Amino acid sequence: MLGDLGVSPGECARLAAQARFHGTSFQAEVLASGQVSEPAYFAAMARAIGLQYAGSIDPERLFLDEGACMEMLGRSDRIMAAGYLDGEGRLCKLIAPSQANWDSLRRRCGQDIRHRVSIVTPSALRKALLARFHRSLTRRARDALYEQQPEHSARHVMWPWQGYALGMLTGFLPVAMATVPTLMLFGLHLFLVTFFIACAALRTAAAISRPPTRQPRISMLLSPDLPVYSVIVALYQEAEVVPDLLVGLSRLHWPRTKLEIKLVCEGDDLETIAAIQTHPLSRNVELVLVPPSLPRTKPKALAYALPLTRGELVVLYDAEDRPDSMQLVEAWQRFHASGRDLACLQAPLEIANRRAGLIANMFGFEYAALFRGLLPFLAHNELMLPLGGTSNHFRREVLEEVGGWDPYNVTEDADLGLRLARRGYRCETLSRPTREDGPEDFRSWHRQRVRWLKGWIMTWLVHMREPALLARQLPVLSFLVAQILFAGMVLSSLLHLLLILLLVGLGVQVAFDLQTELWQSYLVAFDVFSMLLGYGSFLLLGWIVLKPQDRHDFWKLCLFTPVYWTMLSWAAWCALFELWRRPHHWAKTPHRRARVF
């Protein structure tokens, strides 16, 4: 049969040996090779064993329950079968056989099953199943975490007691400011500046105690023990970067029969879908269309796609990402050498367009400090790790155990990192990077940063619903780090603009020779010290992790830091407002094709 389809005996022998080497089936290697199309292969095999072949499937005529559908969608490497009502209303069977099932079907052909069984391709049956059960998949993606773990869902951002406490606080502060203004202003000021200093102290500790950087030896020992790796990429309005994305994914070093790639698009994002469909996709690449529904967020799209994957390991990439070709191999080696308590590996993100302007340069500097400095420090000391939004490698069973992504949280990465820590799992960092382009203009940067800060506030509110429980579930240092990272970073961002205004006010008083109190002078001196400490720790951590060739314009970063932090502060205030008005709104960050510098 393969000879008739143009596959030579020598090529068959090579594919058979490759199947034994990879621990896969001969059929999987034949289809992955691209020498035979899937419809041609299954049609020819159906003729060879005397069964009819169905080239198209009407989803409305499928006859099976939701549980069986979910089982098949996540197990595309095994036999797939479904009941089907034919044109005359008779119940028959649609089968997409795996290699082991062909011989069994051939032997049973003598039992007069020809009129009751039709052979279909796995792709056609999967497409029909998705069309038939898309409402169930949408409901699961949207509601599963809320129904199973409501205490971890951001569907309702605040619990009643938190709303009550916030109401009491907003009523108390004006009264206190009116009655004891000096004491109240000093106490509130001291409280907020403490978080500012705590953030600076954490960065300084990461800079001073930075773990040694080692490039691990990576050897691709291909064997039958390699697991299936699932790559999920969520895209929305990303038509321009699709070509670069497909090229980057094609360079990933992993056996194609054990690598599946899911390109997840909103069903009404016609431009991106058309851009993907203009390219010939490999058999291991599947376009997953998420039916439009609220909330329209990246984590909801990821939650929709996860049941459609079969990999033991799962990695997320963004549309603009260009991951290192050996990143999957490094992650697998780390997982293979570690216990099950290692749940996630975060690859470092590197900004490739730092020369595009001052904002892109500072953004890249900030990313270097985070992914090459702070996160490795936290991982080395086994502290809670706030994950980045991309290049997260998960053990799939652990990801499902903790509930997956929260579709209502706009920083699902940070939330998931904290949820993993609460369950006693560890997150560590990789050395092989993912390159991407950062925002180059203020508008793009501002939209992205507002969403991040809004999500961090949301994450802190969700996990602080039961503070005592959180303190029991996390080690003491991890609990403190969580408070510094989530509450501290947001509060220090909010405070920065107030400190700037306070210094401007002091300058006005001095300029017009107005009387100032002694305590005001002390407070201003304390503020200036705090700001200098914050700037210094930020620049120190970034300087240490920068490559020598990237330090030549460091003086520009030093001069721009106060402006950049003021931008951050404005974004934090906008995030606070948006959390009140549109808590689950996902502000899209536009991306363009990679630029060469």
Secondary structure as GFF3:
##gff-version 3
##sequence-region A 1 597
A	DSSP	alpha_helix	9	22	.	.	.	ID=ss1
A	DSSP	alpha_helix	26	33	.	.	.	ID=ss2
A	DSSP	alpha_helix	38	49	.	.	.	ID=ss3
A	DSSP	beta_strand	52	53	.	.	.	ID=ss4
A	DSSP	three_ten_helix	59	61	.	.	.	ID=ss5
A	DSSP	beta_strand	62	63	.	.	.	ID=ss6
A	DSSP	alpha_helix	66	73	.	.	.	ID=ss7
A	DSSP	beta_strand	80	85	.	.	.	ID=ss8
A	DSSP	beta_strand	91	96	.	.	.	ID=ss9
A	DSSP	alpha_helix	99	108	.	.	.	ID=ss10
A	DSSP	three_ten_helix	109	111	.	.	.	ID=ss11
A	DSSP	three_ten_helix	114	116	.	.	.	ID=ss12
A	DSSP	beta_strand	117	119	.	.	.	ID=ss13
A	DSSP	alpha_helix	122	132	.	.	.	ID=ss14
A	DSSP	alpha_helix	134	148	.	.	.	ID=ss15
A	DSSP	three_ten_helix	150	152	.	.	.	ID=ss16
A	DSSP	alpha_helix	160	179	.	.	.	ID=ss17
A	DSSP	alpha_helix	181	208	.	.	.	ID=ss18
A	DSSP	beta_strand	229	235	.	.	.	ID=ss19
A	DSSP	three_ten_helix	239	241	.	.	.	ID=ss20
A	DSSP	alpha_helix	242	250	.	.	.	ID=ss21
A	DSSP	three_ten_helix	256	258	.	.	.	ID=ss22
A	DSSP	beta_strand	259	266	.	.	.	ID=ss23
A	DSSP	alpha_helix	270	277	.	.	.	ID=ss24
A	DSSP	beta_strand	285	290	.	.	.	ID=ss25
A	DSSP	alpha_helix	298	305	.	.	.	ID=ss26
A	DSSP	three_ten_helix	306	308	.	.	.	ID=ss27
A	DSSP	beta_strand	313	318	.	.	.	ID=ss28
A	DSSP	beta_strand	322	323	.	.	.	ID=ss29
A	DSSP	alpha_helix	327	337	.	.	.	ID=ss30
A	DSSP	beta_strand	342	346	.	.	.	ID=ss31
A	DSSP	beta_strand	349	351	.	.	.	ID=ss32
A	DSSP	three_ten_helix	354	356	.	.	.	ID=ss33
A	DSSP	alpha_helix	358	369	.	.	.	ID=ss34
A	DSSP	pi_helix	370	374	.	.	.	ID=ss35
A	DSSP	alpha_helix	375	380	.	.	.	ID=ss36
A	DSSP	beta_strand	392	395	.	.	.	ID=ss37
A	DSSP	alpha_helix	396	401	.	.	.	ID=ss38
A	DSSP	alpha_helix	412	422	.	.	.	ID=ss39
A	DSSP	beta_strand	426	429	.	.	.	ID=ss40
A	DSSP	beta_strand	434	436	.	.	.	ID=ss41
A	DSSP	alpha_helix	442	463	.	.	.	ID=ss42
A	DSSP	alpha_helix	467	473	.	.	.	ID=ss43
A	DSSP	alpha_helix	476	482	.	.	.	ID=ss44
A	DSSP	pi_helix	483	488	.	.	.	ID=ss45
A	DSSP	alpha_helix	489	511	.	.	.	ID=ss46
A	DSSP	alpha_helix	518	545	.	.	.	ID=ss47
A	DSSP	three_ten_helix	548	550	.	.	.	ID=ss48
A	DSSP	alpha_helix	554	581	.	.	.	ID=ss49
###
